[in-house]
Amino acid sequence: MPLEATPATALRSFDALPGPRGVPILGNAFQLDAPRLHLQMEAWSREFGPFFKLKLGDRGALVVSDHRVIASLLRDRPDGLHRTQRLNDRWAEMALPSGLFGANGDTWRNQRRMVMAAFAPTHVKNYFPALQRVAQRLNGRWATAAQTSASIDLQADLMRYTVDTIAGLAFGAEVNTLESDEDVIQKHLNKIFPTLMKRLVAVFPLWRIMRSRADRELEASIVEVNAAVTGFVAQARARMQAQPELHQSPNNLLEAMIAAADMPGSRMDDAQVTGNVLTMLLAGEDTTANTLAWMIEQLWRNPQALARATQEVRAQVADPCNPGLDELNALSYVEACTHETMRLKPVAPFLPLETSIDMTIGDVRVPKGTIVMNLLRVDSVSESHLPRAASFEPQRWLDETDAS
């Protein structure tokens, strides 16, 4: 929301903000290091403060690291801010169906209602057996490795686990890459998000002028993924026509989204359902796998936390290889470990948005069409906001007398 200027709050213009020195015409565009972009911007935030500017060619970007301001900006979506036009353009150019990830305005509101309805507690209980089966396969894979003293590729196994989990969650498909070692869907998905990120920060769209082998492989992968997702939607629609009771008790996320889309006044259709199933696959695969990998790494480096988490599981879960939903809900310390991992190692450490109107952000006047880079991790790992900020201390998230 815009701030009223007062004698104590002198508003600054965007052009008056500090920021890293760029070069004529291109500004800071060639300085951006895509693989380390969040670390680079966090370092600049420590140098220039919670509000600084970047120049990206003829566009300006405001970088914000103040968590209170960021919280207010996220609540101002989609009216005050929206996903960037560049994201929408690159997404459409790659022939990806639109889902909640890139939607704006009323479309974002409608899709959000549909997706949130699919995650209603009663639906989650229906999904749980499928999720449980995939977890058992991962446990079996690692048990076999332990018995034979074989090494495992942790991140690769977790990627397979999340692909299998999300396929079951999203459309009830038994995609068993954990036991078969096949990675047909995974090898296609792995090409999409990395390419999207590269194209978002690219100074020149070279792929439009000269298509590389990687570009051609990407196009083929997108065709395969789109065909698979469209087929899953058609199969789910046929099931629900044959079994109308699935509208009330869906077996997976796809059926739940179709049920929500079929509600009067939803303004949703199967194309938007398809976009959100693909979004679930893309956004859920590497983010979940990487969070789990970081959490395992943090627990390994902190033996006391690992011992307490292990003790809680043994106390609360009768069969650790086959935990029930209520038993998992009782694992408060394990959940705290998840929160602490995401505080230290968030898989989405920054969120770019774009202003829909002229507005004031903090003490800065920001014109319509300005990119706003929200740095989501800076304050959460700052000693000025949290004692022992660099330490892995899950008890912070619990209601304990020694919690920070």
NORVEN-V892758 format. One record per helix or strand of 2 or more residues. SS is the DSSP state (H for helix, E for strand). FROM is the first residue (numbers start at 1). LEN is the number of residues. Records with the same first field share a line. If there is no record, write none. Layout:
# NORVEN-V892758
SS = FROM-LEN  FROM-LEN
This chain:
# NORVEN-V892758
E = 12-2  51-6  59-6  81-2  350-6  359-3  364-3  371-5
H = 14-3  29-3  34-15  67-9  85-9  105-14  121-27  154-18  177-4  184-18  206-4  213-30  244-4  253-9  270-32  303-14  325-5  332-13  379-3  394-4
